[in-house]
Amino acid sequence: MERTHNYQVEVAWTGNRGQGTSSHRAYDRTNEVRGQDKPSIPGSSDPAFRGVPERWNPEELLVAALSQCHMLWYLHLAAVAGVIVVAYADAAEGTMVERSDGGGHFTEVILRPVVTVASEDMADKAAGLHGRAHELCFIANSVNFPVRHQPTTTVA
């Protein structure tokens, strides 16, 4: 049975320096991403597009969403399979190509999860769970570019 889930967020521009968008350089790209009963996420554009480097940009958030979705599915599958994961970290990287007209698109995201399992006998099964996690990830199933995996499994 299919179920529908809805997600609501608010994005509010906070970069009006008093002149609005009277020119390309007259405003900041700062914004706040908000959700009900959640802390705000300070956002901006990529510094390459006049953004604030200390704030999250949409491109980083997309890569983070792919990494986080994969991790959450992976941990679920590990628990079901009897694989005890004691640590998980990912150094994900996305590649975006900007066209001459200023638009662009992602060409790929590479996830590099390092999974630490409780014992050696779990390592092979743990390594095999990444493919299924990818198949189930809602975010990976929603993008039009490849999401690749370069996992490493270690033993505590």
C-alpha positions in Angstrom: 0.0 0.0 0.0 1.4 3.4 -0.9 1.3 6.2 1.6 1.7 9.9 0.9 3.9 12.1 3.1 4.0 15.9 3.0 6.9 18.1 4.1 6.5 21.7 4.9 9.3 24.2 5.4 9.6 27.9 5.3 12.4 29.8 3.6 12.6 33.5 4.4 15.0 35.9 2.7 17.0 37.9 5.3 19.3 39.7 3.0 17.6 43.0 2.3 20.2 45.7 3.1 17.5 48.5 2.7 17.5 48.7 -1.1 15.9 45.4 -1.9 16.9 44.0 -5.2 17.6 47.3 -6.8 20.8 45.9 -8.3 22.6 42.6 -8.3 25.1 43.8 -5.7 22.5 45.6 -3.5 21.3 42.6 -1.5 22.7 39.6 0.4 21.8 36.1 -0.4 21.2 35.2 3.2 18.0 33.3 4.3 16.6 31.1 7.0 15.2 27.7 6.5 12.6 27.0 9.2 10.4 24.1 10.2 7.8 23.7 12.9 9.5 23.1 16.3 13.0 22.8 14.7 16.0 25.1 14.8 16.5 27.4 11.9 19.2 26.6 9.3 21.1 29.7 8.2 21.3 29.6 4.5 22.9 31.5 1.6 24.1 30.9 -1.9 27.4 29.3 -2.7 30.2 31.8 -2.2 30.9 31.5 -5.9 27.5 33.2 -6.4 27.9 36.0 -3.9 26.9 33.9 -0.9 28.1 33.9 2.7 30.7 31.0 3.3 29.6 30.5 6.9 26.0 29.6 5.9 24.7 26.4 4.3 23.9 26.6 0.6 21.2 24.6 -1.3 23.9 22.5 -3.1 25.5 21.4 0.2 22.1 20.7 1.7 21.2 18.4 -1.3 24.5 16.5 -0.8 23.8 16.3 2.9 20.2 15.0 2.3 21.5 12.2 0.0 24.2 11.2 2.6 21.7 11.3 5.5 19.0 9.4 3.7 21.5 6.6 2.7 22.8 6.5 6.3 19.4 6.2 7.9 18.4 3.4 5.5 21.7 1.6 6.0 21.4 1.7 9.8 17.8 0.3 9.6 19.0 -2.5 7.3 21.9 -3.3 9.5 19.7 -3.6 12.6 17.3 -5.9 10.7 20.2 -8.0 9.4 21.8 -8.4 12.9 24.8 -6.2 12.0 25.9 -4.1 14.9 27.1 -0.7 13.6 29.0 1.2 16.3 30.1 4.2 14.1 29.2 5.7 10.8 30.6 8.7 9.1 30.4 9.9 5.5 32.6 12.4 3.5 30.1 13.0 0.7 30.9 15.1 -2.3 28.7 16.5 -5.1 29.8 17.8 -8.5 27.8 20.5 -10.2 28.4 21.9 -13.6 27.5 25.5 -14.3 26.4 26.4 -17.8 27.4 29.6 -19.7 23.9 31.0 -19.1 24.3 30.7 -15.3 22.1 27.7 -14.9 23.5 24.3 -14.1 23.0 20.8 -12.8 24.6 18.1 -10.6 26.5 15.5 -12.5 27.0 13.1 -9.6 27.3 12.7 -5.8 29.7 10.3 -4.3 29.0 9.0 -0.8 32.1 7.7 1.1 30.6 6.1 4.2 33.0 4.6 6.8 31.1 2.0 8.8 32.5 0.4 11.9 31.0 -2.8 13.0 31.2 -4.6 16.3 33.0 -7.8 15.0 34.8 -9.2 12.1 32.1 -11.8 11.2 29.7 -8.9 10.4 32.0 -7.1 8.0 31.0 -8.8 4.7 27.3 -8.5 5.4 27.7 -4.9 6.4 29.5 -4.1 3.2 26.7 -5.7 1.2 24.0 -3.5 2.7 24.9 -0.3 0.8 23.3 -1.4 -2.4 19.9 -2.1 -0.8 20.1 1.2 1.2 20.7 3.0 -2.1 17.7 1.3 -3.7 15.4 2.3 -0.8 16.7 5.9 -0.3 13.8 8.4 -1.0 16.2 11.2 -2.0 18.4 9.1 -4.3 15.3 7.9 -6.0 14.3 11.5 -6.6 17.4 12.9 -8.3 18.3 12.7 -12.0 22.0 12.1 -11.6 24.1 9.2 -10.4 24.7 8.7 -6.6 27.8 6.6 -6.3 29.1 4.8 -3.2 32.6 4.2 -2.1 32.1 2.5 1.3 34.7 1.3 3.8 33.9 -1.2 6.5 36.1 -1.4 9.6 35.9 -3.5 12.8 35.9 -2.0 16.2 
